[in-house]
């Protein structure tokens, strides 16, 4: 679990005209943090209060100390974890895909504090700004479980369609959920607990990662066919497609710096989109590593954490490559 500094640096190219938006800062891969084995990984989240990065793994949650840039270890027990979200009071909410549950864990020792049954194959999960309400996307069941995180119980289940991926919540209580099977964004009115008409995404295949920029009322969806789909939230219409790399699985929004980062695991790049202006533009590309497809932001300093590993050959033709034991790591990308 050692920390290895790297010298790889790639400055971002700003396409902003003089006198327009401020120049885009340069970013670089500043460090690599070796971590414990634990099977695959999926979504990650930084808790800025305790300076910890939490990564959902196959059987547990990996914990990284972001101040010291070192792995703390793994905590808890989950069955094919997909998402982990920090909650107030030293707790985590983690989805457990193989047993259709959400588990609440103590951040201090991983002790299970509670468990809630949800729909089949829970995948992504997010929480409200105050941390009181959780939203779990049940991929196979095609439903969203709305959870009271303090009482650790389900408040409501809203039926949508199978294929649900990541979600974004707006301040006025609208939940947008990517549907990778239908190539659209599903819409839920949280206050009414009802589904609204979905948003078609022509030109976007298998949307996965999603983020919402409140300042411009724009949704950014990462598409498997090398595009980012930009949707206006109020009109619920696709406004543009932006070229990105292959194999994305997350959109990491830095609202303070007015940037969106899309890790593209197939091509091993981190694409950077500017949120300034009337259109979204790709303003840079950082070389990362194959497999770095999800990640998390530390908003305080602007660091981005990208889990990945080295890979061997697939177990059978057409299957996913297998991560080599002992090679799990987190790339730390920082403003130069």
C-alpha positions as CSV (number, residue, x, y, z in Angstrom):
1,X,0.0,0.0,0.0
2,X,2.7,2.4,-1.0
3,X,2.3,5.8,-2.6
4,X,4.2,6.3,-5.8
5,X,4.7,9.7,-7.3
6,X,4.6,10.0,-11.1
7,X,6.0,12.6,-13.5
8,X,3.3,12.2,-16.1
9,X,1.8,15.6,-16.7
10,X,-0.4,16.7,-19.5
11,X,-1.6,20.3,-19.7
12,X,-5.1,21.0,-20.8
13,X,-5.6,23.1,-23.9
14,X,-8.0,25.9,-23.5
15,X,-10.2,26.8,-26.5
16,X,-11.7,29.8,-24.9
17,X,-11.3,33.1,-26.8
18,X,-9.4,35.9,-25.2
19,X,-11.7,37.9,-22.9
20,X,-14.2,35.1,-22.6
21,X,-14.0,32.3,-19.9
22,X,-11.0,32.2,-17.7
23,X,-8.2,29.8,-18.8
24,X,-8.7,26.1,-18.0
25,X,-6.1,25.0,-15.4
26,X,-3.6,22.3,-16.3
27,X,-4.1,18.9,-14.7
28,X,-1.7,16.0,-14.1
29,X,-1.5,12.5,-12.7
30,X,0.2,13.5,-9.5
31,X,0.3,10.2,-7.6
32,X,-0.6,6.6,-7.6
33,X,-2.0,5.0,-4.5
34,X,-1.7,1.2,-4.3
35,X,-4.7,-0.5,-2.6
36,X,-5.8,-3.9,-1.4
37,X,-7.3,-6.7,-3.5
38,X,-11.0,-7.1,-3.3
39,X,-12.2,-8.1,-6.8
40,X,-13.7,-5.5,-9.1
41,X,-14.7,-2.0,-8.3
42,X,-17.4,0.5,-9.3
43,X,-18.5,3.9,-8.1
44,X,-16.5,5.9,-5.5
45,X,-17.1,8.9,-3.4
46,X,-15.0,11.3,-1.3
47,X,-16.2,12.4,2.2
48,X,-14.6,15.8,2.6
49,X,-15.3,15.8,6.3
50,X,-13.2,12.8,7.3
51,X,-10.9,13.1,4.2
52,X,-11.6,9.6,3.0
53,X,-12.2,8.1,-0.4
54,X,-14.6,5.2,-0.4
55,X,-14.7,2.7,-3.3
56,X,-17.4,0.0,-3.8
57,X,-15.7,-3.3,-4.4
58,X,-16.9,-6.8,-5.0
59,X,-17.0,-7.9,-1.4
60,X,-16.2,-4.8,0.7
61,X,-15.5,-1.1,0.7
62,X,-11.9,0.1,0.1
63,X,-10.9,3.2,2.2
64,X,-8.2,5.7,1.1
65,X,-6.8,8.5,3.3
66,X,-6.9,11.4,0.9
67,X,-4.7,13.7,3.1
68,X,-1.8,11.1,3.4
69,X,-2.6,9.5,0.0
70,X,-2.4,6.0,1.3
71,X,-4.8,3.0,1.6
72,X,-6.3,2.5,5.0
73,X,-7.8,-1.0,4.1
74,X,-11.2,-2.5,3.4
75,X,-14.2,-2.5,5.6
76,X,-17.6,-4.1,5.7
77,X,-19.1,-7.1,3.8
78,X,-21.2,-6.7,0.7
79,X,-22.2,-9.0,-2.2
80,X,-21.0,-7.4,-5.4
81,X,-20.9,-3.7,-4.4
82,X,-21.7,-1.1,-7.0
83,X,-22.0,2.2,-5.1
84,X,-21.0,3.6,-1.7
85,X,-22.1,6.9,-0.4
86,X,-21.0,8.6,2.9
87,X,-23.8,9.7,5.3
88,X,-23.8,12.0,8.3
89,X,-22.8,10.4,11.6
90,X,-20.0,8.2,10.4
91,X,-22.0,5.9,8.2
92,X,-22.0,4.6,4.7
93,X,-24.8,3.4,2.4
94,X,-23.6,0.7,0.0
95,X,-25.5,-1.2,-2.7
96,X,-25.1,-5.0,-2.6
97,X,-26.0,-6.2,-6.1
98,X,-26.1,-10.0,-5.7
99,X,-28.6,-10.0,-2.8
100,X,-30.8,-7.1,-3.7
101,X,-30.0,-5.1,-0.6
102,X,-28.6,-1.8,0.7
103,X,-26.3,-2.1,3.6
104,X,-25.5,0.6,6.1
105,X,-22.0,0.4,7.5
106,X,-20.0,2.2,10.2
107,X,-17.0,4.1,8.8
108,X,-14.9,3.3,11.8
109,X,-14.9,-0.5,11.6
110,X,-17.3,-1.5,8.8
111,X,-19.8,-3.0,11.2
112,X,-23.2,-3.4,9.6
113,X,-25.7,-1.1,11.2
114,X,-28.7,-2.0,9.1
115,X,-29.9,-3.6,5.9
116,X,-32.8,-2.7,3.5
117,X,-34.2,-5.0,0.9
118,X,-34.5,-3.3,-2.5
119,X,-35.2,-4.3,-6.1
120,X,-33.2,-6.8,-8.1
121,X,-29.5,-5.9,-9.0
122,X,-29.2,-2.5,-7.2
123,X,-26.4,-0.5,-8.9
124,X,-25.9,3.2,-8.6
125,X,-26.9,5.2,-5.5
126,X,-27.0,8.9,-4.6
127,X,-28.3,10.9,-1.7
128,X,-30.0,14.2,-1.3
129,X,-27.9,17.3,-0.4
130,X,-28.7,16.9,3.3
131,X,-28.0,13.2,3.3
132,X,-31.4,12.3,4.7
133,X,-32.8,10.6,1.6
134,X,-31.1,7.9,-0.5
135,X,-32.0,6.9,-4.1
136,X,-31.0,3.4,-5.3
137,X,-31.2,2.4,-8.9
138,X,-32.3,-1.2,-9.2
139,X,-30.9,-2.1,-12.6
140,X,-32.6,-5.4,-13.3
141,X,-35.9,-4.6,-11.5
142,X,-36.1,-1.3,-13.3
143,X,-37.1,0.6,-10.2
144,X,-35.8,3.3,-7.9
145,X,-35.9,2.7,-4.1
146,X,-36.3,5.9,-2.1
147,X,-34.8,5.4,1.3
148,X,-34.9,7.2,4.7
149,X,-31.2,7.0,5.5
150,X,-31.7,7.8,9.2
151,X,-34.4,5.2,9.9
152,X,-32.8,2.8,7.3
153,X,-36.1,2.0,5.7
154,X,-37.7,2.3,2.3
155,X,-40.1,5.2,1.9
156,X,-41.3,4.5,-1.7
157,X,-40.5,2.5,-4.8
158,X,-41.0,4.0,-8.2
159,X,-41.2,1.6,-11.2
160,X,-39.4,2.7,-14.3
161,X,-37.6,0.3,-16.8
162,X,-34.7,-2.2,-16.6
163,X,-31.2,-1.0,-17.4
164,X,-31.0,1.8,-14.8
165,X,-27.6,3.3,-14.3
166,X,-26.4,6.5,-12.6
167,X,-28.7,9.3,-11.5
168,X,-28.8,13.0,-10.8
169,X,-31.1,15.0,-8.5
170,X,-32.1,18.6,-9.1
171,X,-32.9,21.2,-6.3
172,X,-36.6,21.2,-7.3
173,X,-36.9,17.5,-6.7
174,X,-36.6,15.9,-10.1
175,X,-34.6,12.7,-10.4
176,X,-33.0,11.9,-13.7
177,X,-31.8,8.3,-14.3
178,X,-29.8,7.0,-17.2
179,X,-31.2,3.9,-18.9
180,X,-28.5,2.1,-20.8
181,X,-31.0,-0.4,-22.3
182,X,-33.4,2.1,-23.7
183,X,-30.8,4.8,-24.6
184,X,-32.8,7.5,-22.7
185,X,-33.0,9.3,-19.4
186,X,-35.9,8.3,-17.1
187,X,-37.5,11.1,-15.1
188,X,-39.0,10.8,-11.6
189,X,-40.9,13.6,-9.7
190,X,-39.7,12.8,-6.2
191,X,-42.3,15.0,-4.4
192,X,-45.2,13.1,-6.2
193,X,-43.4,9.8,-6.3
194,X,-44.4,9.4,-10.0
195,X,-42.5,8.8,-13.2
196,X,-42.6,11.4,-16.0
197,X,-42.0,11.0,-19.7
198,X,-38.4,9.9,-20.5
199,X,-35.9,11.9,-22.4
200,X,-34.7,10.3,-25.7
201,X,-31.0,10.4,-26.4
202,X,-30.5,9.9,-30.2
203,X,-26.9,9.4,-31.0
204,X,-26.1,8.2,-27.4
205,X,-25.7,4.5,-26.9
206,X,-25.8,2.9,-23.4
207,X,-25.6,6.0,-21.2
208,X,-24.1,5.3,-17.8
209,X,-22.5,8.2,-15.9
210,X,-24.7,11.3,-15.3
211,X,-24.3,14.6,-13.6
212,X,-26.4,17.8,-13.3
213,X,-25.0,21.3,-13.4
214,X,-27.5,23.6,-11.5
215,X,-25.9,26.8,-12.8
216,X,-26.7,26.1,-16.4
217,X,-29.5,23.6,-15.9
218,X,-27.7,21.0,-17.9
219,X,-27.4,17.2,-17.6
220,X,-24.2,15.5,-18.9
221,X,-24.5,11.8,-19.7
222,X,-21.6,9.6,-20.7
223,X,-22.4,7.3,-23.6
224,X,-20.7,4.1,-24.5
225,X,-20.3,5.1,-28.2
226,X,-17.8,7.9,-27.5
227,X,-20.2,10.7,-26.9
228,X,-21.3,12.9,-24.0
229,X,-25.0,13.8,-24.3
230,X,-25.9,17.3,-23.1
231,X,-29.6,17.8,-22.0
232,X,-31.4,20.9,-20.8
233,X,-33.1,20.0,-17.6
234,X,-36.1,22.3,-17.8
235,X,-37.0,21.5,-21.4
236,X,-35.8,17.9,-21.1
237,X,-34.4,18.0,-24.6
238,X,-31.0,16.9,-26.0
239,X,-29.1,20.0,-27.0
240,X,-25.7,18.6,-28.2
241,X,-23.3,15.6,-28.4
242,X,-19.7,16.1,-27.5
243,X,-16.9,13.7,-28.6
244,X,-15.2,11.8,-25.7
245,X,-13.2,8.6,-25.4
246,X,-14.4,5.0,-25.3
247,X,-15.6,3.1,-22.2
248,X,-16.9,5.8,-19.9
249,X,-18.8,5.0,-16.8
250,X,-19.0,8.2,-14.8
251,X,-19.3,12.0,-15.1
252,X,-17.5,13.8,-12.3
253,X,-18.8,17.4,-11.9
254,X,-16.6,20.1,-10.4
255,X,-19.1,23.0,-10.2
256,X,-16.6,25.3,-8.4
257,X,-14.1,25.1,-11.3
258,X,-16.9,24.8,-14.0
259,X,-15.6,21.6,-15.4
260,X,-16.9,18.1,-15.9
261,X,-14.5,15.1,-16.0
262,X,-15.4,11.9,-17.9
263,X,-13.1,8.9,-17.2
264,X,-12.9,6.7,-20.3
265,X,-11.6,3.3,-19.3
266,X,-11.3,1.7,-22.7
267,X,-9.0,4.4,-24.0
268,X,-7.4,5.2,-20.7
269,X,-8.1,8.9,-20.8
270,X,-9.8,11.5,-18.7
271,X,-11.7,13.9,-20.9
272,X,-12.4,17.4,-19.6
273,X,-15.5,19.4,-20.5
274,X,-15.9,23.1,-19.9
275,X,-19.3,24.1,-18.5
276,X,-18.9,27.8,-19.3
277,X,-20.8,29.4,-22.2
278,X,-23.9,28.4,-24.1
279,X,-22.4,25.1,-25.3
280,X,-20.3,22.5,-23.6
281,X,-16.8,22.0,-25.1
282,X,-14.1,19.4,-24.6
283,X,-11.1,21.4,-23.5
284,X,-8.6,18.8,-22.6
285,X,-7.6,15.1,-22.3
286,X,-5.4,13.6,-19.7
287,X,-3.7,10.2,-20.2
288,X,-4.6,7.9,-17.3
289,X,-4.8,4.1,-17.6
290,X,-7.0,1.5,-19.2
291,X,-9.7,0.5,-16.8
292,X,-10.0,3.9,-15.1
293,X,-13.7,4.3,-15.9
294,X,-15.2,5.7,-12.6
295,X,-13.9,8.1,-10.1
296,X,-14.6,10.8,-7.4
297,X,-13.8,14.4,-6.8
298,X,-12.4,16.1,-3.7
299,X,-14.0,19.5,-4.2
300,X,-11.8,21.2,-1.7
301,X,-8.6,20.9,-3.7
302,X,-10.0,19.7,-7.0
303,X,-8.3,16.3,-6.9
304,X,-9.9,13.5,-8.9
305,X,-9.5,9.9,-7.8
306,X,-9.6,7.1,-10.4
307,X,-9.6,3.4,-9.4
308,X,-8.0,1.0,-11.8
309,X,-5.7,-2.0,-12.1
310,X,-3.6,-4.0,-14.5
311,X,-5.5,-6.6,-16.6
312,X,-4.8,-10.1,-17.9
313,X,-6.6,-11.9,-20.6
314,X,-10.4,-12.6,-20.4
315,X,-11.4,-15.9,-18.9
316,X,-13.2,-16.7,-22.2
317,X,-13.5,-14.9,-25.6
318,X,-15.8,-11.9,-25.4
319,X,-15.7,-11.7,-21.6
320,X,-14.3,-8.8,-19.6
321,X,-10.5,-8.7,-18.9
322,X,-9.6,-9.9,-15.5
323,X,-7.8,-7.6,-13.1
324,X,-4.4,-9.0,-12.1
325,X,-4.1,-9.7,-8.3
326,X,-2.0,-7.2,-6.4
327,X,-2.3,-4.4,-9.0
328,X,-5.3,-2.4,-7.8
329,X,-4.5,1.3,-7.5
330,X,-6.0,4.8,-7.5
331,X,-4.7,7.4,-9.8
332,X,-4.7,10.9,-8.3
333,X,-5.2,13.7,-10.9
334,X,-4.7,17.2,-9.6
335,X,-4.5,20.8,-10.9
336,X,-0.9,21.3,-11.8
